[in-house]
Amino acid sequence: MATTWQPTTLVQCISVEPWLLIPGDDEPGGCHDLTLGKIYELVGVEADGAFYRIIDDSDDDYLYPASHFREV
């Protein structure tokens, strides 16, 4: 019987700098639901490693730049 269990990768937030620019919106965003220094669960890697899919403070998963995290 095959198992589907895989180890969880944890990453620490090292930046909450805004990275998402929305045309017509004066406030850059993209990191509103991250806490600097907090450990998050990495649930996927996308765009050739440029983005991590993270379960953030809203308890939903979203894409964030990989450069905003370090593996722990």
C-alpha positions as CSV (number, residue, x, y, z in Angstrom):
1,M,0.0,0.0,0.0
2,A,1.4,3.4,-1.0
3,T,1.3,6.3,1.3
4,T,0.7,9.9,0.3
5,W,2.3,11.4,3.4
6,Q,5.1,13.9,2.8
7,P,7.1,15.9,5.3
8,T,5.9,19.5,5.8
9,T,8.3,22.2,4.9
10,L,8.3,25.2,7.2
11,V,9.5,28.6,6.2
12,Q,10.1,31.8,8.2
13,C,8.9,35.2,7.0
14,I,11.9,37.5,6.6
15,S,10.2,40.3,4.8
16,V,6.8,41.9,4.6
17,E,7.8,44.5,2.0
18,P,5.0,45.1,-0.5
19,W,5.5,43.4,-3.8
20,L,2.2,43.5,-5.6
21,L,1.3,46.6,-7.6
22,I,-2.3,46.9,-8.7
23,P,-3.0,49.6,-11.4
24,G,-5.2,52.3,-10.1
25,D,-4.5,51.4,-6.4
26,D,-2.3,53.8,-4.5
27,E,-1.3,51.3,-1.8
28,P,1.0,48.5,-2.9
29,G,0.3,45.2,-1.2
30,G,0.7,41.5,-1.2
31,C,1.9,40.9,2.3
32,H,-1.0,42.1,4.5
33,D,-1.6,38.6,6.0
34,L,2.0,37.8,6.9
35,T,3.8,38.4,10.2
36,L,7.5,39.2,10.2
37,G,9.4,36.3,11.9
38,K,6.5,33.9,12.0
39,I,6.9,30.3,10.8
40,Y,4.5,29.3,8.0
41,E,3.7,26.0,6.3
42,L,4.8,25.8,2.7
43,V,2.3,24.0,0.6
44,G,3.7,24.5,-2.9
45,V,6.4,26.0,-5.0
46,E,5.4,27.7,-8.2
47,A,6.8,29.6,-11.2
48,D,10.1,27.7,-11.2
49,G,10.7,28.5,-7.5
50,A,10.0,32.2,-7.7
51,F,6.8,31.9,-5.6
52,Y,5.8,29.9,-2.5
53,R,2.2,29.0,-1.8
54,I,1.9,29.7,1.9
55,I,-0.9,29.2,4.4
56,D,-0.9,32.7,5.8
57,D,-2.5,34.5,8.8
58,S,-5.9,34.4,7.1
59,D,-5.7,30.5,7.2
60,D,-5.9,30.4,3.4
61,D,-3.1,29.7,0.9
62,Y,-1.7,32.4,-1.3
63,L,1.3,33.0,-3.4
64,Y,4.2,35.0,-2.0
65,P,7.7,35.7,-3.4
66,A,10.2,33.1,-2.3
67,S,12.6,35.9,-1.4
68,H,10.3,36.8,1.5
69,F,11.1,33.5,3.3
70,R,13.8,31.2,4.5
71,E,13.5,27.5,5.2
72,V,13.7,26.4,8.8
